Amino acid sequence: MSQQQAPERGHFGTALGFVLASAGSAIGLGNIWRFPYMAGESGGGAFVLIYLVFVLAIGVPVLFAELAVGRAAQRNPVGAYRILSGSRIWPWAGGLGVLTGFSILAFYSVVAGWTLGYLFRALTGAFHEPIDAAGSEALFLGLIGDPLQAIGLSALFLLLTVLVVRGGVQRGIERAARVLMPLFLLLLVLLAVRSLTLPGASEGLAFLFVFDFSEVTGGVVIAALGQALFSLSLGMGAILTYGSYLSKRENLPVAGATVALFDTGIALLAGLVIFPALFSAGLEPGAGAGLVFVVMPTLFEAMPAGTLFGIAFYALLAIAALTSTMSLLEVVVAWLVDERGWGRETAVWTLGAACFVLAVPSALSQGAVGFLSEGLPGGSWLDLQNILFGNYALAFGALLICLFVGWRWGTASALSEIEGVGHRLPAAALWGFLVRYVCPVAVVGVMAYLLITGQYD
Ligand code: TRP
């Protein structure tokens, strides 16, 4: 079974289904939680600019590389590297992706759990009381520092992920996302309007869009690179795996460009929601992983029907996170099913349970357990996981896929896969150049610079 094309291997029903699932994977906490948190810690405008350059010069080329490999091989990352390379070494690059996805899922589900915690609070009326910046901070610290809530909520979120992934690649969530994601976009636009009209909002705009290169360190550059990859779900084979469920008829150039455009647009929009409100409330941009959670209640406070907006925001954010965790879990499941011959059901439940165990230290690292909460490289255990897997492992994975496509499998083969029957990739020669030279040199350069300067985080 593992060598043959497994008959029950799923397929996306429609091109729209694929775009929605990939956009769903890309759009998530990475845009709303991680982007502002990284931008805030990395000094704002310069980070944003470098991030945008990386999205165009590395993210988009890697996106097409992953799609090509996935669709050509119709396999999970390990199997895809094996089939296309015919070697025993390359599958390890896929293995690294599987490990990275699993590790990201473990801390991601902790943050997603906080979203559920806020949703319950909004539903039970906790935000009826006036909340100022200090009150909002206390609320957040109370939630994340409570071991039972932090662990319980991440378990709940993992359970939701397991239940969805059990059913295979499409169905319910694909249909739900069709309605809910446009709604999320609309809500963000409304929130941005409110945020931008708050007193002091211009300070937030200046923070995001005025760049001061004196703030740029090696840590800022790797953070921007990691963020570009993380936000687009690249560097560990998630988009590769989704590509493997695509039929040859689909228009990859349009699908890939759509995903990149929406994902980046939503990150910037989230910045426009969060930073004006943050400065208006007198909060600190470098507040760390809790940034969004502390800022948002102060924004709802300043809105008519704030509680309703709050409920909608946390519910939609939780759903956006769910369409992302689905893709993370799906990669590991696909590997066990395709390569190891596991049943889908067994794989999903086993991985969900194992991931929960791995999530516990992250859940406890926000105040509940002292030695996990501070003093580690990057701060807490959760910060460390985020930097290690979200920045470094993804950058390394992106390097490997570029080397593979650029120098082993060949950009010509990849290009004919991307273009399929009559879907031209604009600037195809530039794409090949970026994959072969620019991405590898940039990633190796950033890593070497970090080693030399020692500014790891
Ligand atoms: N991109 C998602 C987000 O922005 C997170 C995510 C899903 C991811 N799948 C991934 C990140 C694969 C890296 C790799 O929230």
Residues whose N, C-alpha, C, O or C-beta is under 5 A from the ligand:
A	BS01	LIG	S25 A26 I27 G28 L29 G30 N31 L229 F230 S231 L232 S233 L234 M236 A238 S324 S327 L328
